[in-house]
Amino acid sequence: MELPAWFEIATFVGLTVLLLADLAIVARRPHEPSIKEASLWVSFYVSLALIFGVLMLAFTNGTYATEFYAGWLTEYSLSVDNLFVFVIIMARFQVPRKFQQEALMIGIIIALVLRGIFILIGAVVIERFVWVFYIFGIFLIYTAINLVKHRGEDEDYEENAFIRRMRKVLPITKDYHGAKIRVTENGKKMWTPMIVVILALGTTDLIFALDSIPAIFGLTREPFIVFTANVFALMGLRQLYFLLGGLLKRLVYLSLGLAVILAFIGVKLILEALHENQLPFAGEREPLESIPEIPIWLSLSIILGVLVVATVASLVKTRGQFATAGPPDVDTETAKSVPTGGPEAAAAAEARIAEQNDPGKSAGQR
């Protein structure tokens, strides 16, 4: 069954209007959201995603709706993992809290545009070369292994090459000028450090997309579902950043849960490639019916189950720790010691944030 064209158009128009409205609200009043404000916005975006899945069920079929929910859950959990790195970036560049919301919003919009390009390229490649699933599958399994290996590692911080280049090319002021990214200083047009923060957030998320886009293509081959799942996962991420606060430091097993999910989807991709039995050097071949395909309902059940287990286990492990609202406090020196280059970096950041905020550890142990 094809997705109705009017449904796709209406969705894109609605999401565009929503994102522009959100951007306008942030631009008019830069501030650090209260717990109540952040909670209402996160609830709104989560409810919107759930309603969208119901609309897909009503206007298309159960398979598309299940694929959307599975993709959205996967992307949302990976986006939560992004927050660990976002915390490090904000601390590394010492961004004032009242201006963090605008930086996050613009960074997320940049990420959406870049992900949209990735999705279009991925859809074209998969349509013509199914065997690319072997590459995607192996890459996801490799990423899952690295997520486990890099948990808690101490590594030297290094900005990605693009950000380093921007620092050399752009004339940047020493201090922030509110949320502005461009100012006139001593009669000369200058960029502020905010431009580097925004570019760091956007390009860091792009690195995450190298894992998340192949992962969701392992759950659905519909570009529309892939893109909408990404949009709904990233919308509300800004408010979630301020809402999770101290709870973020308690999600100590999130990266392990994500490693299991990515490994599972990697295996699923390889099984699908084996089932279709198409290789670039072997011509047209018959599908291998003996190779099982993992149904989407089972994928959704496993993803949801793993996330629940990882969350519950994390909360049990860190019981007794006091969770406060607002971004976790991370000192600049700690931020400088953590890399920001994708899911593996998030695993390292996750452990370092939890370690710094653990009241049971002494300064010497850190």
Summary of the structure (lengths in Angstrom):
residues: 366
radius of gyration: 21.0
end to end distance: 56.0
largest distance: 72.6
contacts: 1197
relative contact order: 0.17
helix: 69%
strand: 3%
